[in-house]
Amino acid sequence: MSINSEKVASADTAAELEVRIRRKLTRQRFMHLIGADLTVITPGRVEAELVMGEQHQQQRGFAHGGLIATLADLVAGFAGVTLIPDHFGLVTSDLKISYLHPGVGQKLKAIGWVLKAGRRLQFCEAEVWCDDLLIAKASATMAVIEPQ
């Protein structure tokens, strides 16, 4: 069974895509634990926001690097999920992140998109912003998990 990303994306209306992805998010427990929420869901692109609290900071008061990487992974992965059939899965096989600035501010915003969606692998990118400053850039390879 192969994936045709254009067919999957066009098969869902915007409302159906939103419902499908939000249903999958109910099982995304770590995202809920950190307080992130997807704010934009479109085929091949998602955005998430998180209001920063003390629990998100490292010892110098900056957003923790693991939090930033988690947000990048989350949006890159769910951007990919928008392009696969509902009964398929997607997991991160590689994530590379570059930290550009310390995360000091009120809100983190992460934007993820798919560069190339293949049958077995998807190549994605993400940016993480703190208020109006780009603080990290990531690239990710996602592996498509076909149903057994």
Backbone as a printed PyTorch tensor [residue, N CA C, xyz], in Angstrom:
tensor([[[  0.8580,  -1.1770,   0.0000],
         [  0.0000,   0.0000,   0.0000],
         [  0.8980,   1.2330,   0.0000]],

        [[  0.6500,   2.1720,  -0.8670],
         [  1.4810,   3.3690,  -0.9210],
         [  0.6530,   4.6030,  -0.5880]],

        [[  1.3730,   5.6540,  -0.2910],
         [  0.7330,   6.9150,   0.0840],
         [  0.8610,   7.8790,  -1.0800]],

        [[ -0.2140,   8.5550,  -1.3950],
         [ -0.1680,   9.6630,  -2.3190],
         [ -0.5670,  10.8820,  -1.4990]],

        [[  0.4180,  11.6790,  -1.0900],
         [  0.1780,  12.7920,  -0.1680],
         [ -0.8320,  13.7880,  -0.6930]],

        [[ -0.7790,  14.0650,  -1.9860],
         [ -1.7350,  15.0210,  -2.5480],
         [ -3.1570,  14.4920,  -2.4260]],

        [[ -3.3110,  13.1860,  -2.6720],
         [ -4.6300,  12.5730,  -2.5730],
         [ -5.1470,  12.6270,  -1.1400]],

        [[ -4.2800,  12.3140,  -0.1630],
         [ -4.6830,  12.3270,   1.2480],
         [ -5.0660,  13.7390,   1.6660]],

        [[ -4.2230,  14.7200,   1.3150],
         [ -4.4870,  16.1010,   1.7180],
         [ -5.7740,  16.6240,   1.0910]],

        [[ -6.0120,  16.2990,  -0.1670],
         [ -7.2100,  16.8160,  -0.8180],
         [ -8.4600,  16.0590,  -0.3950]],

        [[ -8.2920,  14.8280,   0.1100],
         [ -9.4460,  14.0340,   0.5370],
         [-10.0920,  14.6190,   1.7900]],

        [[ -9.3010,  15.2600,   2.6310],
         [ -9.8140,  15.8790,   3.8510],
         [-10.1740,  17.3290,   3.5860]],

        [[-11.3630,  17.7470,   4.0050],
         [-11.6480,  19.1740,   4.0220],
         [-10.8560,  19.7530,   5.1830]],

        [[-10.7730,  21.0580,   5.2570],
         [-10.0510,  21.7010,   6.3580],
         [-10.6270,  21.2680,   7.7030]],

        [[-11.9520,  21.2060,   7.7870],
         [-12.6010,  20.8140,   9.0490],
         [-12.3160,  19.3520,   9.3800]],

        [[-12.3520,  18.4750,   8.3700],
         [-12.0780,  17.0500,   8.6050],
         [-10.6310,  16.8390,   9.0420]],

        [[ -9.7150,  17.5700,   8.4250],
         [ -8.3060,  17.4710,   8.8030],
         [ -8.1200,  17.9030,  10.2480]],

        [[ -8.7260,  19.0070,  10.6190],
         [ -8.6270,  19.5090,  11.9870],
         [ -9.1460,  18.4720,  12.9890]],

        [[-10.2930,  17.8830,  12.7030],
         [-10.8860,  16.8750,  13.5970],
         [ -9.9720,  15.6550,  13.6850]],

        [[ -9.4580,  15.2050,  12.5510],
         [ -8.5930,  14.0170,  12.5210],
         [ -7.3240,  14.2310,  13.3390]],

        [[ -6.6890,  15.3820,  13.1640],
         [ -5.4470,  15.6590,  13.8850],
         [ -5.7290,  15.8780,  15.3740]],

        [[ -6.7670,  16.6070,  15.7110],
         [ -7.0990,  16.8410,  17.1300],
         [ -7.4150,  15.5160,  17.8390]],

        [[ -8.0390,  14.5770,  17.1330],
         [ -8.3010,  13.2600,  17.7250],
         [ -6.9860,  12.5630,  18.0440]],

        [[ -6.0240,  12.6350,  17.1330],
         [ -4.7160,  12.0280,  17.3800],
         [ -3.9820,  12.7270,  18.5270]],

        [[ -4.2180,  14.0190,  18.6810],
         [ -3.5510,  14.7780,  19.7450],
         [ -4.0020,  14.3620,  21.1450]],

        [[ -5.1480,  13.7410,  21.2700],
         [ -5.5920,  13.3250,  22.6030],
         [ -4.6250,  12.3170,  23.2050]],

        [[ -3.9270,  11.5690,  22.3560],
         [ -2.9530,  10.5820,  22.8430],
         [ -1.5440,  11.1690,  22.9490]],

        [[ -1.3670,  12.4340,  22.6310],
         [ -0.0680,  13.1010,  22.6790],
         [  0.1230,  13.6840,  24.0870]],

        [[  0.3220,  12.8100,  25.0510],
         [  0.3230,  13.2010,  26.4640],
         [  1.4420,  14.1670,  26.8400]],

        [[  2.6080,  13.9960,  26.2480],
         [  3.7140,  14.8750,  26.6090],
         [  3.4300,  16.3140,  26.1850]],

        [[  2.7970,  16.4830,  25.0410],
         [  2.4230,  17.8180,  24.5740],
         [  1.5030,  18.4900,  25.5950]],

        [[  0.5490,  17.7330,  26.1210],
         [ -0.3750,  18.2830,  27.1180],
         [  0.3540,  18.5790,  28.4330]],

        [[  1.3030,  17.7240,  28.7930],
         [  2.0640,  17.9240,  30.0270],
         [  2.8280,  19.2500,  30.0080]],

        [[  3.4210,  19.5830,  28.8730],
         [  4.1900,  20.8290,  28.8050],
         [  3.3090,  22.0490,  28.5510]],

        [[  2.0460,  21.8210,  28.1660],
         [  1.1200,  22.9360,  27.9710],
         [  1.0800,  23.5000,  26.5680]],

        [[  1.5410,  22.7320,  25.5920],
         [  1.5220,  23.2000,  24.1980],
         [  0.1760,  22.8880,  23.5590]],

        [[ -0.1760,  23.6880,  22.5560],
         [ -1.4190,  23.4770,  21.8180],
         [ -1.1820,  23.8050,  20.3530]],

        [[ -1.6970,  22.9580,  19.4670],
         [ -1.6200,  23.2720,  18.0420],
         [ -2.6310,  24.3690,  17.7350]],

        [[ -2.1740,  25.4140,  17.0760],
         [ -3.0230,  26.5640,  16.7710],
         [ -3.3860,  26.6510,  15.3010]],

        [[ -2.5790,  26.0430,  14.4290],
         [ -2.8340,  26.0350,  12.9890],
         [ -2.6010,  24.6120,  12.4990]],

        [[ -3.5660,  24.0860,  11.7440],
         [ -3.4380,  22.7540,  11.1510],
         [ -3.8760,  22.8570,   9.7020]],

        [[ -2.9190,  22.7310,   8.7850],
         [ -3.2180,  22.7240,   7.3550],
         [ -2.3920,  21.5990,   6.7340]],

        [[ -2.7390,  21.1570,   5.5320],
         [ -1.9720,  20.0680,   4.9170],
         [ -0.4850,  20.4130,   4.7850]],

        [[  0.3360,  19.6320,   5.4610],
         [  1.7820,  19.8110,   5.3810],
         [  2.3530,  20.9060,   6.2470]],

        [[  1.5430,  21.5280,   7.1070],
         [  2.0380,  22.6240,   7.9500],
         [  1.1950,  22.7190,   9.2240]],

        [[  1.8790,  22.8170,  10.3660],
         [  1.1790,  23.0540,  11.6280],
         [  1.9670,  24.0580,  12.4550]],

        [[  1.2500,  24.6990,  13.3740],
         [  1.8750,  25.6340,  14.3070],
         [  1.3990,  25.2930,  15.7100]],

        [[  2.2570,  25.5340,  16.6820],
         [  1.9160,  25.2990,  18.0830],
         [  2.3860,  26.4810,  18.9090]],

        [[  1.7040,  26.6970,  20.0240],
         [  2.0890,  27.7610,  20.9540],
         [  2.1360,  27.2160,  22.3670]],

        [[  2.9580,  27.8650,  23.1700],
         [  3.1160,  27.4990,  24.5670],
         [  3.4250,  28.7610,  25.3480]],

        [[  2.6400,  29.0270,  26.3810],
         [  2.9150,  30.1660,  27.2610],
         [  3.9800,  29.7110,  28.2570]],

        [[  5.0730,  30.4510,  28.2950],
         [  6.2110,  30.0610,  29.1360],
         [  5.9200,  30.2650,  30.6210]],

        [[  6.3120,  29.2740,  31.3890],
         [  6.2380,  29.3470,  32.8320],
         [  7.5860,  28.9510,  33.4280]],

        [[  7.7090,  29.0640,  34.7250],
         [  8.9700,  28.6930,  35.3730],
         [  9.3310,  27.2350,  35.1270]],

        [[  8.3270,  26.3650,  35.0100],
         [  8.5810,  24.9450,  34.7930],
         [  9.2290,  24.6690,  33.4370]],

        [[  9.2240,  25.6480,  32.5320],
         [  9.8060,  25.4840,  31.1990],
         [ 11.2420,  26.0090,  31.1190]],

        [[ 11.7410,  26.5640,  32.2130],
         [ 13.0410,  27.2380,  32.1860],
         [ 14.1560,  26.3570,  32.7270]],

        [[ 15.3450,  26.6060,  32.2020],
         [ 16.5440,  25.9990,  32.7750],
         [ 17.0800,  26.9320,  33.8530]],

        [[ 18.2220,  26.6250,  34.4100],
         [ 18.7330,  27.3330,  35.5950],
         [ 19.0130,  28.8160,  35.3860]],

        [[ 19.2000,  29.2760,  34.1550],
         [ 19.4600,  30.7020,  33.9090],
         [ 18.2020,  31.4620,  33.5140]],

        [[ 17.0490,  30.7740,  33.5090],
         [ 15.7960,  31.4310,  33.1670],
         [ 15.4340,  31.3740,  31.6950]],

        [[ 16.2430,  30.6770,  30.8810],
         [ 15.9610,  30.5270,  29.4580],
         [ 15.0220,  29.3260,  29.2660]],

        [[ 14.2940,  29.3200,  28.1670],
         [ 13.5110,  28.1300,  27.8100],
         [ 14.4750,  26.9480,  27.6960]],

        [[ 14.1270,  25.8450,  28.3150],
         [ 14.9900,  24.6640,  28.3070],
         [ 15.1610,  24.1470,  26.8810]],

        [[ 16.3720,  23.7610,  26.5410],
         [ 16.6560,  23.2500,  25.2010],
         [ 15.8310,  22.0320,  24.8400]],

        [[ 15.5580,  21.1850,  25.8250],
         [ 14.7280,  20.0100,  25.5620],
         [ 13.3020,  20.3910,  25.2060]],

        [[ 12.8090,  21.4500,  25.8170],
         [ 11.4690,  21.9560,  25.5010],
         [ 11.4210,  22.4600,  24.0640]],

        [[ 12.4420,  23.2000,  23.6830],
         [ 12.5160,  23.7490,  22.3330],
         [ 12.5930,  22.6190,  21.3030]],

        [[ 13.4120,  21.6130,  21.5840],
         [ 13.5190,  20.4660,  20.6780],
         [ 12.1930,  19.7040,  20.6050]],

        [[ 11.5210,  19.5790,  21.7380],
         [ 10.2250,  18.9030,  21.7660],
         [  9.2180,  19.6310,  20.8830]],

        [[  9.1670,  20.9500,  20.9860],
         [  8.2390,  21.7220,  20.1600],
         [  8.5610,  21.5650,  18.6760]],

        [[  9.8410,  21.6060,  18.3300],
         [ 10.2400,  21.4340,  16.9320],
         [  9.8370,  20.0510,  16.4250]],

        [[ 10.0780,  19.0330,  17.2250],
         [  9.7200,  17.6640,  16.8660],
         [  8.2040,  17.5270,  16.7180]],

        [[  7.4720,  18.1220,  17.6210],
         [  6.0080,  18.0630,  17.6100],
         [  5.4310,  18.6440,  16.3210]],

        [[  5.8470,  19.8490,  15.9620],
         [  5.2600,  20.4850,  14.7790],
         [  5.7440,  19.8530,  13.4760]],

        [[  7.0000,  19.4340,  13.4340],
         [  7.4880,  18.7520,  12.2320],
         [  6.7280,  17.4450,  12.0430]],

        [[  6.5720,  16.6960,  13.1280],
         [  5.8810,  15.4120,  13.0440],
         [  4.4230,  15.5460,  12.6820]],

        [[  3.7190,  16.4700,  13.3270],
         [  2.3050,  16.6040,  13.0140],
         [  2.0720,  17.2460,  11.6530]],

        [[  3.0190,  18.0280,  11.1580],
         [  2.9160,  18.4880,   9.7650],
         [  2.9020,  17.2750,   8.8420]],

        [[  3.7640,  16.3150,   9.1450],
         [  3.7980,  15.0860,   8.3600],
         [  2.5410,  14.2510,   8.5070]],

        [[  2.0070,  14.1880,   9.7120],
         [  0.7950,  13.4020,   9.9570],
         [ -0.3740,  13.9140,   9.1170]],

        [[ -0.3910,  15.2020,   8.8270],
         [ -1.4860,  15.7490,   8.0160],
         [ -1.4970,  15.1830,   6.6050]],

        [[ -0.3840,  14.5980,   6.1620],
         [ -0.2650,  14.1330,   4.7790],
         [ -0.3360,  12.6210,   4.6330]],

        [[ -0.5810,  11.8960,   5.7190],
         [ -0.6720,  10.4430,   5.6220],
         [ -2.0960,   9.9930,   5.9430]],

        [[ -2.4740,   8.8090,   5.4750],
         [ -3.8070,   8.3020,   5.8130],
         [ -3.9820,   8.1470,   7.3190]],

        [[ -5.2040,   8.2230,   7.7530],
         [ -5.5320,   8.1980,   9.1820],
         [ -5.0030,   6.9540,   9.8840]],

        [[ -4.9940,   5.8110,   9.2270],
         [ -4.5830,   4.5650,   9.8610],
         [ -3.0740,   4.3160,   9.7830]],

        [[ -2.3120,   5.2440,   9.2340],
         [ -0.8570,   5.1610,   9.1990],
         [ -0.3070,   5.9110,  10.4100]],

        [[  0.9400,   5.6350,  10.7430],
         [  1.6170,   6.3450,  11.8190],
         [  2.8580,   7.0410,  11.2870]],

        [[  3.4580,   7.8680,  12.1340],
         [  4.6670,   8.5980,  11.7620],
         [  5.5240,   8.7570,  13.0110]],

        [[  6.7950,   8.4240,  12.9030],
         [  7.7200,   8.5730,  14.0360],
         [  8.9800,   9.2890,  13.5630]],

        [[  9.6220,   9.9610,  14.4900],
         [ 10.8600,  10.6760,  14.1890],
         [ 12.0060,   9.6740,  14.0800]],

        [[ 12.7370,   9.7290,  12.9710],
         [ 13.9230,   8.8810,  12.8560],
         [ 15.1970,   9.7090,  13.0010]],

        [[ 15.0850,  11.0240,  12.7900],
         [ 16.2550,  11.8910,  12.9280],
         [ 15.7700,  13.3090,  13.2000]],

        [[ 16.4180,  13.9630,  14.1520],
         [ 16.0910,  15.3590,  14.4580],
         [ 17.3880,  16.1030,  14.7040]],

        [[ 17.5960,  17.1810,  13.9620],
         [ 18.7740,  18.0270,  14.1460],
         [ 18.2790,  19.4250,  14.4580]],

        [[ 18.7480,  19.9760,  15.5590],
         [ 18.2870,  21.3050,  15.9530],
         [ 19.4870,  22.2230,  16.1730]],

        [[ 19.3330,  23.4500,  15.7240],
         [ 20.3360,  24.4850,  15.9680],
         [ 19.6880,  25.5660,  16.8160]],

        [[ 20.3160,  25.8590,  17.9440],
         [ 19.8200,  26.9040,  18.8460],
         [ 20.4940,  28.2090,  18.4600]],

        [[ 19.6950,  29.2160,  18.1250],
         [ 20.2220,  30.4760,  17.6110],
         [ 20.3020,  31.5590,  18.6760]],

        [[ 19.3430,  31.5610,  19.6030],
         [ 19.2860,  32.5510,  20.6820],
         [ 18.6710,  31.8950,  21.9090]],

        [[ 18.9580,  32.4280,  23.0920],
         [ 18.2650,  31.9220,  24.2760],
         [ 16.7830,  32.2760,  24.2110]],

        [[ 15.9580,  31.3910,  24.7290],
         [ 14.5190,  31.6300,  24.7630],
         [ 14.1450,  32.4030,  26.0120]],

        [[ 14.0540,  33.7180,  25.8740],
         [ 13.6720,  34.5790,  26.9850],
         [ 12.4530,  35.3740,  26.5370]],

        [[ 11.3300,  35.1460,  27.1930],
         [ 10.1240,  35.8530,  26.7880],
         [  8.8890,  35.2280,  27.3880]],

        [[  7.7600,  35.5460,  26.7840],
         [  6.4610,  35.1180,  27.3090],
         [  5.8900,  33.8930,  26.6150]],

        [[  6.0890,  33.7960,  25.2870],
         [  5.4160,  32.7410,  24.5340],
         [  6.3490,  32.1250,  23.5070]],

        [[  6.2930,  30.8060,  23.4050],
         [  7.0040,  30.0920,  22.3550],
         [  6.0090,  29.7410,  21.2600]],

        [[  6.4550,  29.9000,  20.0280],
         [  5.6470,  29.5180,  18.8700],
         [  6.5260,  28.6510,  17.9810]],

        [[  6.0050,  27.4990,  17.6010],
         [  6.7410,  26.5880,  16.7310],
         [  5.9510,  26.4030,  15.4390]],

        [[  6.6670,  26.4030,  14.3280],
         [  6.0610,  26.2390,  13.0080],
         [  6.7760,  25.0740,  12.3320]],

        [[  6.0110,  24.1060,  11.8520],
         [  6.5980,  22.9550,  11.1750],
         [  5.9680,  22.7480,   9.8160]],

        [[  6.7680,  22.2800,   8.8740],
         [  6.2580,  22.0340,   7.5280],
         [  7.0120,  20.8650,   6.8980]],

        [[  6.3750,  20.2800,   5.8940],
         [  6.9440,  19.1480,   5.1650],
         [  7.6340,  19.6700,   3.9130]],

        [[  8.9010,  19.3340,   3.7710],
         [  9.6370,  19.6850,   2.5510],
         [  9.3450,  18.6830,   1.4450]],

        [[  9.3700,  17.3900,   1.8100],
         [  9.1140,  16.3280,   0.8390],
         [  8.4730,  15.1630,   1.5720]],

        [[  7.3160,  14.7710,   1.0950],
         [  6.6180,  13.6150,   1.6620],
         [  6.7960,  12.4370,   0.7160]],

        [[  7.4680,  11.4060,   1.2070],
         [  7.6480,  10.1960,   0.4180],
         [  6.8070,   9.0610,   0.9750]],

        [[  6.9060,   7.9290,   0.3130],
         [  6.1250,   6.7600,   0.7280],
         [  6.5880,   6.2220,   2.0730]],

        [[  7.8830,   6.2650,   2.3330],
         [  8.4370,   5.7240,   3.5810],
         [  9.0270,   6.7960,   4.5000]],

        [[  9.5160,   7.8780,   3.9270],
         [ 10.1420,   8.9470,   4.7160],
         [  9.5540,  10.2990,   4.3360]],

        [[  9.5070,  11.1620,   5.3370],
         [  9.1290,  12.5530,   5.0920],
         [ 10.2560,  13.4350,   5.6230]],

        [[ 10.5730,  14.4560,   4.8660],
         [ 11.6180,  15.3950,   5.2640],
         [ 10.9370,  16.6990,   5.6530]],

        [[ 11.1660,  17.1230,   6.8900],
         [ 10.4440,  18.2500,   7.4730],
         [ 11.4110,  19.2640,   8.0610]],

        [[ 10.9070,  20.4710,   8.2670],
         [ 11.6650,  21.5140,   8.9490],
         [ 10.7640,  22.1730,   9.9780]],

        [[ 11.4050,  22.8510,  10.9250],
         [ 10.6540,  23.5740,  11.9560],
         [ 11.4560,  24.7750,  12.4190]],

        [[ 10.7200,  25.7760,  12.8660],
         [ 11.3100,  26.9480,  13.5170],
         [ 10.6210,  27.1100,  14.8600]],

        [[ 11.3930,  27.5730,  15.8370],
         [ 10.8150,  27.8960,  17.1410],
         [ 11.1410,  29.3580,  17.4240]],

        [[ 10.1020,  30.0930,  17.7530],
         [ 10.2030,  31.5180,  18.0280],
         [  9.8760,  31.7820,  19.4940]],

        [[ 10.5580,  32.7300,  20.1030],
         [ 10.2110,  33.1970,  21.4390],
         [  9.8230,  34.6560,  21.2770]],

        [[  8.5500,  34.9240,  21.5260],
         [  7.9720,  36.2270,  21.2130],
         [  8.2510,  36.5050,  19.7350]],

        [[  9.0370,  37.4950,  19.3740],
         [  9.2730,  37.7970,  17.9580],
         [ 10.6850,  37.4520,  17.4820]],

        [[ 11.3730,  36.5840,  18.2300],
         [ 12.7570,  36.2500,  17.9030],
         [ 12.8770,  34.7640,  17.5550]],

        [[ 13.4670,  34.4780,  16.3820],
         [ 13.7230,  33.0960,  15.9900],
         [ 14.8340,  32.5500,  16.8790]],

        [[ 14.5180,  31.5230,  17.6740],
         [ 15.5180,  30.9990,  18.6230],
         [ 16.0640,  29.6330,  18.2290]],

        [[ 15.3920,  28.9180,  17.3230],
         [ 15.8930,  27.6040,  16.9200],
         [ 15.3450,  27.2260,  15.5500]],

        [[ 16.1380,  26.4450,  14.8520],
         [ 15.7750,  25.9290,  13.5300],
         [ 16.0780,  24.4340,  13.5620]],

        [[ 15.1680,  23.6330,  13.0220],
         [ 15.3580,  22.1860,  13.0670],
         [ 15.0270,  21.5540,  11.7290]],

        [[ 15.6580,  20.4140,  11.4830],
         [ 15.2770,  19.5640,  10.3500],
         [ 15.0470,  18.1700,  10.9120]],

        [[ 14.0870,  17.4810,  10.3360],
         [ 13.7100,  16.1760,  10.8460],
         [ 13.3930,  15.2310,   9.7050]],

        [[ 13.7190,  13.9800,   9.9080],
         [ 13.3010,  12.9180,   9.0170],
         [ 12.2840,  12.0890,   9.7910]],

        [[ 11.1250,  11.9030,   9.1810],
         [ 10.0460,  11.1420,   9.8120],
         [  9.8250,   9.8560,   9.0200]],

        [[  9.6680,   8.7610,   9.7480],
         [  9.4240,   7.4630,   9.1180],
         [  7.9300,   7.1530,   9.1590]],

        [[  7.3960,   6.7810,   8.0160],
         [  5.9900,   6.4090,   7.9010],
         [  5.8390,   4.9560,   8.3760]],

        [[  4.8690,   4.7430,   9.2590],
         [  4.5780,   3.4050,   9.7810],
         [  3.2760,   2.9360,   9.1460]],

        [[  3.3740,   1.9220,   8.2910],
         [  2.1980,   1.3800,   7.6350],
         [  1.4940,   0.4030,   8.5740]],

        [[  0.1650,   0.3150,   8.4690],
         [ -0.5470,  -0.6380,   9.3110],
         [ -0.1410,  -2.0720,   8.9770]],

        [[ -0.1590,  -2.9180,   9.9890],
         [  0.2470,  -4.3360,   9.7980],
         [ -0.9270,  -5.1720,   9.3710]]])
